[in-house]
Amino acid sequence: MQATRQQIINILNERGKATVDELAKAVELTPMAVRHHLNVLQSDNLVDSVSVRRKSGPGRPSQIYKLTDDADALFPSDYRGLIGHLLDELNMQFGQKTVAGIFENMAQRLAQEAPPIRSNQTIEERLDETILFLHQKGFVTEWEETEANYLIHARSCPYRKVAKCHSEVCLVDKQIISTMLNSTPARTACLRSADGHCTYRLSKPIAVREPDKTMPPVQ
């Protein structure tokens, strides 16, 4: 990024908000030059004008600028490290079995956001919906049919880096598949290993039917 724009972004990150005059003084440029840089940053959706500060005396009011949510990506973050430490603590406090149950319940709730099973829906149509739903959640997946099975391949997982140290994270996509298809898949390959992908096998025949709503949730 151009040096002056990066400097403006850094200032807004430290201060939270600033006017053109305040930014001009900080970067030692004219207000006109700063407005040019702000216009570029606004077009990139990194900076936005949020309000107007009325001056006590005569003259034009001043726009107040701050960073947008998109600008967060410009600064270092360690969500993976934070989640890893959180899972370590949960496992120590409650045990791996309880934490695995939490992930299964979470995945079940995620699956409830998916389209419900339609009357007379084929297994192939439901597999297509399952793949699309997983795509929306950040997975890169596809399915194929063999003589005896349906296979779902996950080529990429949004939680892959966390899953390397915490296998319970791998329950998310498996439980989504299980809930949407109302059938428990067998994992035959895993991204965490040398396979380079996850594969789930569902044996034929699979009848598409609505889940039994009287069944208790996974604990």
Secondary structure as UniProt FT lines:
FT   HELIX           3..15
FT   STRAND          18..19
FT   HELIX           20..27
FT   HELIX           31..43
FT   TURN            44..45
FT   STRAND          47..53
FT   STRAND          62..67
FT   HELIX           69..74
FT   HELIX           79..94
FT   HELIX           96..111
FT   TURN            112..113
FT   TURN            119..120
FT   HELIX           123..136
FT   TURN            137..138
FT   STRAND          140..145
FT   STRAND          149..156
FT   TURN            158..159
FT   HELIX           160..163
FT   TURN            164..165
FT   HELIX           167..170
FT   HELIX           171..181
FT   STRAND          186..189
FT   TURN            191..195
FT   STRAND          198..203
FT   TURN            213..214
//
